[in-house]
């Protein structure tokens, strides 16, 4: 396998070759060669992605071409109405919130949103919310409870924004309040980690009856770089930290943090966003059908017990 930093390089070269072939005039020979290259690409992608290390999975989870929250909203729902502002300070574009129709149900949507280009990344603050983002999410979730609508959350952040303005406006309190309210919210909640789930910034919209994780997503109390900087005063040891922290979806499932790992296509979610989103949609429908008929008391008891079991060892 290629080194940790450039393990996708062989795949990139094949994709470039396919793109080059597609620019040629159509012919049977061209079609055969494209088919051959695509078959080679699928086989190599499956081989490489089957052997990814925890650090490599972290890099995949951060891939800029992975589908973001609004991509899931666009392909899985209809009639999405986005809400803005927390009615206290302002709006936070790093958190998307609103109501939409998913299947035959009206659902509340909350999720982290990153940007594609530089301008959008800055506007979205690289998916790192400030307190008004969490308070906006809380506003939507309380409305969902009032009107008896399930909540779907999409987690994709390295963490809440730790800047001075964020701290001044009480980001820790905003996250803590979300944890409290979500633990008692009287409607089904399903959280899906679609990229990187980092620290309280992820958990602020992640207290759910069911937690799904994409196959190459990661979920942890801190980023590997942050862990390495704290433990060893050396961010270069992030790979070692990722191994020790057990950040992968498979690890989280084994530890009871995640309830289901949703498969990604060969080459990761960024290689086939539509197939990835379809896989997530199917999983969401299955779990919504299971949770929706449950009595509220049973729902809340199950949610409470789920989180109480985490970290408990005989």
C-alpha positions as CSV (number, residue, x, y, z in Angstrom):
1,X,0.0,0.0,0.0
2,X,1.0,3.6,-0.5
3,X,2.2,5.7,2.4
4,X,-0.3,7.0,5.0
5,X,-0.4,10.5,3.4
6,X,-0.9,9.5,-0.2
7,X,-2.6,6.1,-0.2
8,X,-5.1,7.3,-2.8
9,X,-2.5,8.2,-5.4
10,X,-2.8,5.0,-7.4
11,X,-6.6,5.5,-7.6
12,X,-6.1,9.1,-8.7
13,X,-3.9,8.0,-11.5
14,X,-6.5,5.5,-12.8
15,X,-9.3,8.1,-12.6
16,X,-7.1,10.5,-14.6
17,X,-6.6,7.8,-17.2
18,X,-10.4,7.2,-17.4
19,X,-11.0,10.9,-17.8
20,X,-8.4,11.1,-20.5
21,X,-10.0,8.2,-22.4
22,X,-13.5,9.7,-22.1
23,X,-12.1,12.7,-24.1
24,X,-11.3,10.5,-27.1
25,X,-13.8,9.9,-29.9
26,X,-16.2,7.0,-29.3
27,X,-15.1,3.6,-30.5
28,X,-15.3,-0.1,-29.4
29,X,-11.6,0.0,-28.4
30,X,-12.2,3.1,-26.2
31,X,-15.2,1.5,-24.5
32,X,-13.3,-1.7,-23.8
33,X,-10.3,0.3,-22.3
34,X,-12.6,2.4,-20.1
35,X,-14.3,-0.7,-18.9
36,X,-11.0,-2.3,-18.1
37,X,-9.8,0.8,-16.2
38,X,-13.0,1.0,-14.2
39,X,-12.8,-2.6,-13.3
40,X,-9.2,-2.1,-12.2
41,X,-10.2,1.0,-10.2
42,X,-13.0,-0.8,-8.3
43,X,-10.7,-3.8,-7.5
44,X,-7.8,-1.6,-6.3
45,X,-10.1,0.7,-4.3
46,X,-11.6,-2.2,-2.5
47,X,-8.2,-3.6,-1.7
48,X,-6.8,-0.3,-0.5
49,X,-9.9,0.7,1.6
50,X,-10.1,-2.7,3.2
51,X,-6.7,-2.2,4.8
52,X,-7.0,1.4,5.9
53,X,-5.4,2.3,9.2
54,X,-7.3,4.5,11.8
55,X,-5.2,7.5,10.7
56,X,-6.0,6.9,7.0
57,X,-9.7,6.6,7.9
58,X,-9.4,9.9,9.6
59,X,-8.0,11.4,6.4
60,X,-10.9,9.8,4.4
61,X,-13.4,11.2,6.9
62,X,-12.0,14.7,6.2
63,X,-11.9,14.3,2.4
64,X,-13.2,17.6,0.9
65,X,-15.3,15.7,-1.7
66,X,-17.3,13.6,0.8
67,X,-21.1,14.5,0.8
68,X,-22.0,17.1,3.4
69,X,-25.2,17.5,5.3
70,X,-27.0,19.6,2.6
71,X,-26.2,16.9,0.1
72,X,-28.1,14.4,2.2
73,X,-30.9,16.8,2.6
74,X,-31.1,17.5,-1.1
75,X,-31.1,13.8,-2.1
76,X,-33.1,12.2,0.7
77,X,-35.7,14.8,1.5
78,X,-38.2,17.2,-0.2
79,X,-39.6,20.5,0.8
80,X,-36.7,21.4,3.0
81,X,-37.3,24.8,4.8
82,X,-34.1,26.0,6.4
83,X,-34.4,28.1,9.6
84,X,-31.9,30.7,10.6
85,X,-30.8,32.3,13.9
86,X,-31.1,31.4,17.6
87,X,-33.3,34.4,18.5
88,X,-30.6,35.5,20.9
89,X,-27.5,36.5,19.0
90,X,-27.5,35.6,15.4
91,X,-27.2,32.8,12.8
92,X,-24.4,30.3,12.5
93,X,-23.9,28.8,9.0
94,X,-21.8,26.0,10.4
95,X,-25.1,24.4,11.6
96,X,-27.9,23.7,9.2
97,X,-31.4,23.3,10.7
98,X,-34.9,23.1,9.4
99,X,-37.8,20.8,8.6
100,X,-38.2,18.6,5.5
101,X,-40.2,15.6,4.2
102,X,-38.4,12.3,4.5
103,X,-40.4,9.5,2.9
104,X,-43.9,10.1,4.2
105,X,-42.7,11.8,7.4
106,X,-42.1,15.4,8.2
107,X,-38.7,15.4,10.1
108,X,-36.5,18.0,11.8
109,X,-33.0,18.2,10.3
110,X,-29.9,19.5,12.2
111,X,-26.4,19.0,10.9
112,X,-22.9,20.4,10.6
113,X,-22.1,22.0,7.2
114,X,-18.6,22.5,5.8
115,X,-17.8,24.4,2.6
116,X,-16.5,23.3,-0.7
117,X,-14.5,26.3,-1.9
118,X,-12.5,28.8,0.2
119,X,-15.3,31.4,0.4
120,X,-17.8,28.9,1.6
121,X,-15.4,27.3,4.0
122,X,-14.8,30.6,5.7
123,X,-18.6,31.4,5.8
124,X,-19.3,28.0,7.3
125,X,-16.3,28.3,9.6
126,X,-15.0,25.0,8.4
127,X,-17.9,23.3,10.0
128,X,-17.0,24.4,13.5
129,X,-20.1,25.8,15.2
130,X,-20.3,28.7,17.6
131,X,-22.8,28.7,20.5
132,X,-25.6,30.3,18.4
133,X,-25.4,27.2,16.1
134,X,-26.2,24.9,18.9
135,X,-28.9,27.2,20.2
136,X,-30.4,27.2,16.7
137,X,-30.3,23.4,16.6
138,X,-32.0,23.4,20.1
139,X,-34.7,25.7,18.8
140,X,-35.5,23.4,16.0
141,X,-35.5,20.3,18.2
142,X,-37.9,21.8,20.7
143,X,-40.3,22.6,17.8
144,X,-39.9,19.0,16.7
145,X,-40.9,17.9,20.1
146,X,-43.9,20.3,20.2
147,X,-45.2,19.0,16.8
148,X,-44.1,15.3,17.4
149,X,-41.6,15.2,14.5
150,X,-38.5,12.9,14.6
151,X,-35.1,14.5,14.5
152,X,-32.4,13.5,12.1
153,X,-28.9,14.9,12.8
154,X,-25.8,14.7,10.6
155,X,-22.5,15.0,12.4
156,X,-19.4,16.3,10.6
157,X,-17.1,18.5,12.5
158,X,-13.6,18.6,14.0
159,X,-15.2,20.2,17.1
160,X,-17.0,23.3,18.3
161,X,-15.1,26.6,17.5
162,X,-12.8,27.4,20.4
163,X,-12.2,31.1,19.6
164,X,-12.6,33.9,22.0
165,X,-16.0,35.1,20.7
166,X,-17.3,31.6,20.9
167,X,-16.2,31.2,24.5
168,X,-17.5,34.6,25.4
169,X,-21.0,33.7,24.2
170,X,-21.0,30.4,26.2
171,X,-20.3,27.6,23.8
172,X,-19.7,25.1,26.7
173,X,-23.1,26.0,28.2
174,X,-24.8,25.7,24.8
175,X,-23.5,22.2,24.2
176,X,-24.3,21.1,27.8
177,X,-27.8,22.4,27.4
178,X,-28.3,20.4,24.2
179,X,-27.0,17.3,25.9
180,X,-29.6,17.8,28.7
181,X,-32.5,18.6,26.4
182,X,-31.8,15.9,23.8
183,X,-31.6,13.3,26.6
184,X,-35.2,14.1,27.5
185,X,-36.6,15.0,24.0
186,X,-39.9,13.1,23.6
187,X,-39.5,12.2,19.9
188,X,-37.2,9.8,18.1
189,X,-33.7,11.0,17.4
190,X,-31.3,9.4,14.9
191,X,-27.7,10.8,14.6
192,X,-25.5,9.9,11.7
193,X,-21.7,10.5,11.7
194,X,-21.1,11.3,8.0
195,X,-17.5,12.5,8.3
196,X,-15.6,13.5,11.4
197,X,-17.3,13.5,14.8
198,X,-15.1,15.5,17.0
199,X,-15.5,16.1,20.8
200,X,-18.4,18.0,22.3
201,X,-18.9,19.8,19.0
202,X,-20.2,16.5,17.6
203,X,-22.0,15.4,20.8
204,X,-23.9,18.7,20.9
205,X,-26.2,17.3,18.2
206,X,-25.4,13.6,18.9
207,X,-27.5,12.4,21.8
208,X,-29.8,10.0,20.0
209,X,-31.8,6.8,20.3
210,X,-29.7,5.4,17.4
211,X,-26.2,6.5,16.3
212,X,-25.2,5.5,12.7
213,X,-21.7,5.9,11.4
214,X,-20.5,5.7,7.8
215,X,-17.9,3.0,7.3
216,X,-15.0,5.4,6.9
217,X,-16.1,8.1,9.4
218,X,-14.5,8.6,12.8
219,X,-15.8,9.6,16.2
220,X,-13.7,10.7,19.1
221,X,-13.4,12.9,22.2
222,X,-10.6,14.9,20.4
223,X,-8.8,14.9,17.1
224,X,-5.7,12.7,16.8
225,X,-3.6,15.8,16.4
226,X,-5.0,17.4,19.5
227,X,-4.5,14.1,21.5
228,X,-0.9,13.9,20.3
229,X,-0.2,17.5,21.2
230,X,-1.6,17.1,24.7
231,X,0.0,13.7,25.5
232,X,3.3,14.0,23.7
233,X,3.6,17.7,22.9
234,X,4.0,16.5,19.3
235,X,1.3,16.7,16.6
236,X,3.4,14.6,14.3
237,X,2.4,11.6,16.4
238,X,-1.2,11.9,15.3
239,X,-1.1,8.5,13.5
240,X,0.0,6.9,16.8
241,X,-2.8,8.7,18.7
242,X,-5.4,7.6,16.1
243,X,-4.4,4.0,16.7
244,X,-4.7,4.2,20.4
245,X,-8.0,6.2,20.5
246,X,-10.0,3.7,18.6
247,X,-11.7,6.3,16.5
248,X,-13.0,4.2,13.6
249,X,-16.6,3.2,13.0
250,X,-15.8,-0.5,13.7
251,X,-14.2,0.4,17.0
252,X,-17.2,2.6,18.0
253,X,-19.6,-0.2,17.1
254,X,-17.6,-2.6,19.2
255,X,-17.6,-0.1,22.1
256,X,-21.3,0.5,21.9
257,X,-20.9,4.1,20.9
258,X,-22.4,3.5,17.5
259,X,-25.3,1.2,16.8
260,X,-24.8,0.5,13.1
261,X,-22.0,1.0,10.5
262,X,-23.3,2.0,7.1
263,X,-21.3,0.7,4.2
264,X,-19.5,3.1,1.8
265,X,-18.8,2.2,-1.9
266,X,-15.3,1.1,-2.8
267,X,-13.0,4.1,-2.6
268,X,-15.1,5.9,0.0
269,X,-18.1,8.2,0.1
270,X,-16.4,10.7,-2.1
271,X,-16.0,8.2,-4.9
272,X,-19.8,7.7,-5.2
273,X,-21.7,10.2,-3.1
274,X,-25.1,9.2,-4.5
275,X,-24.7,5.5,-3.5
276,X,-23.5,6.5,-0.1
277,X,-26.5,8.8,0.5
278,X,-28.8,6.0,-0.7
279,X,-27.2,3.6,1.9
280,X,-27.8,6.1,4.6
281,X,-31.3,6.7,3.5
282,X,-32.1,3.0,3.7
283,X,-30.7,2.8,7.2
284,X,-32.6,5.9,8.4
285,X,-35.9,4.4,7.1
286,X,-35.3,1.1,8.9
287,X,-34.6,2.8,12.3
288,X,-37.3,5.4,12.0
289,X,-39.8,2.6,11.3
290,X,-38.6,0.9,14.5
291,X,-38.5,3.9,16.7
292,X,-41.6,5.8,15.6
293,X,-44.2,3.4,17.1
294,X,-42.4,3.1,20.5
295,X,-44.1,4.6,23.5
296,X,-42.4,7.8,24.7
297,X,-41.5,6.4,28.1
298,X,-39.8,3.3,26.5
299,X,-38.0,5.6,24.0
300,X,-36.6,7.8,26.8
301,X,-35.6,4.8,29.0
302,X,-33.8,3.2,26.1
303,X,-31.9,6.4,25.3
304,X,-30.9,6.9,28.9
305,X,-29.7,3.3,29.3
306,X,-27.8,3.5,26.0
307,X,-25.6,6.4,27.2
308,X,-25.3,5.1,30.7
309,X,-23.8,1.8,29.4
310,X,-21.0,3.7,27.6
311,X,-17.7,3.4,29.5
312,X,-19.0,0.9,32.0
313,X,-16.8,-2.1,32.6
314,X,-17.1,-5.0,35.0
